[in-house]
Amino acid sequence: MAALLALTQTALAPVGIVGDAIPRPLDGRTGDAARGRAIATDTRKGLCPLCHTGLGGRAPAGDLGPDLADVGARLSEGQLRLRLVDGRALNPGTLMPSYYRTDGTRVASAWRGRPVLEAGEIEDVIAYLLTLKGGRETP
């Protein structure tokens, strides 16, 4: 059973937190904003619209988290990365899911030992969020 569990677990890239950010990309590459938009606005994958507004009018738009319409003007790439990887590093009581952890998250048994998003998907979402500058997406 332990061998089967090891085969289903995903090895996570190491992260280096500096202040309130993870300055370096998780997989060494810059993300793709178009792929990131698809992930962030998908209500089965990124699930961002369930808690946030400001993602281009995608429904549903929740109000548990901040409006993301200008998040690319408010937060740096590294700050966004830490919030997506594990917002609990900044606020242990946050409602924000830890998208790149395999421990301490409440998920269905099929997802245990795996992150919600892979490293490249995190980088894609960051690339998209950086385009959100004051209510409009920038190229």
C-alpha positions in Angstrom: 0.0 0.0 0.0 2.8 2.4 0.8 4.4 1.8 -2.6 1.1 2.6 -4.3 0.7 5.8 -2.2 4.2 6.9 -3.2 3.4 6.4 -6.9 0.4 8.7 -6.6 2.1 11.5 -4.7 3.5 14.4 -6.7 7.0 15.7 -5.9 6.7 19.5 -5.3 9.3 21.9 -6.4 11.1 23.5 -3.5 10.0 27.0 -2.7 12.0 29.8 -1.1 9.9 32.4 0.8 11.5 35.8 1.1 9.5 38.2 3.2 5.9 38.0 1.8 6.8 36.5 -1.5 8.3 33.5 -3.4 10.4 35.4 -5.9 11.4 32.5 -8.2 9.1 30.6 -10.5 8.2 27.1 -9.2 9.3 25.4 -12.4 11.8 27.9 -13.7 9.6 29.3 -16.4 7.3 32.2 -16.9 3.6 31.3 -17.2 1.2 31.8 -20.0 -1.5 34.3 -19.3 -4.1 32.7 -21.7 -3.7 29.3 -20.1 -3.8 31.0 -16.6 -7.0 32.7 -17.5 -8.6 29.4 -18.5 -7.4 27.8 -15.2 -8.4 30.7 -13.0 -11.9 31.1 -14.4 -12.7 27.4 -14.6 -15.2 26.6 -11.8 -13.8 23.0 -11.7 -10.1 23.7 -11.7 -8.9 27.0 -10.3 -12.3 27.8 -8.8 -11.3 31.5 -8.4 -14.7 33.0 -9.3 -16.3 31.1 -6.4 -14.6 33.5 -4.0 -13.5 36.5 -6.1 -14.9 39.1 -8.4 -12.9 41.0 -11.0 -12.2 38.1 -13.4 -13.8 39.4 -16.5 -17.4 39.0 -15.3 -17.3 35.2 -15.0 -20.2 33.8 -13.0 -20.5 32.9 -10.2 -18.6 35.7 -8.6 -18.2 35.3 -4.8 -17.3 37.9 -2.2 -15.3 35.9 0.3 -12.0 37.1 -1.1 -10.8 40.4 -2.5 -11.8 41.8 -5.9 -9.0 40.8 -8.3 -9.7 43.4 -10.9 -6.5 45.3 -10.1 -4.5 42.5 -8.4 -1.7 42.8 -11.0 -1.2 46.4 -9.9 -1.3 45.7 -6.2 0.8 42.6 -5.8 4.1 41.5 -7.3 4.6 38.2 -9.1 6.3 36.8 -6.0 3.6 38.0 -3.7 1.0 36.3 -5.9 3.0 33.1 -6.0 3.1 32.8 -2.2 -0.6 33.5 -1.9 -1.3 30.7 -4.5 1.2 28.2 -3.1 0.2 28.6 0.5 -1.5 31.7 1.8 -1.4 30.2 5.3 2.2 31.3 5.4 0.9 34.9 5.6 -2.4 34.3 7.4 -2.9 31.0 9.2 -6.7 31.6 9.3 -7.1 32.4 5.6 -9.9 30.9 3.6 -7.7 30.9 0.5 -6.9 27.3 -0.5 -3.2 26.3 -0.6 -3.0 25.3 -4.3 0.5 23.9 -4.1 0.6 21.8 -0.9 0.1 18.1 -0.4 -0.4 18.2 3.4 -2.8 19.9 5.7 -5.4 20.5 3.1 -8.9 18.9 3.2 -9.4 17.2 -0.1 -11.2 14.1 -1.4 -9.1 10.9 -1.0 -8.4 10.8 -4.7 -6.5 14.1 -4.4 -4.6 13.3 -1.2 -0.8 13.6 -1.7 -1.3 15.8 -4.8 -1.4 19.6 -5.2 -4.6 21.2 -6.5 -2.5 22.8 -9.3 0.8 21.7 -10.7 3.8 24.1 -10.7 3.3 25.2 -14.3 -0.4 25.8 -13.7 0.5 28.1 -10.7 2.9 30.0 -13.0 0.2 30.3 -15.7 -2.4 31.7 -13.2 0.2 34.2 -11.9 0.9 35.4 -15.5 -2.9 35.9 -15.9 -3.4 37.7 -12.6 -0.5 40.1 -13.5 -2.6 41.3 -16.5 -5.4 42.5 -14.2 -4.6 46.2 -13.7 -7.5 48.3 -12.6 -10.5 46.6 -14.0 -9.2 45.6 -17.4 -6.8 42.9 -18.6 -3.7 44.2 -20.2 -1.9 42.4 -23.0 
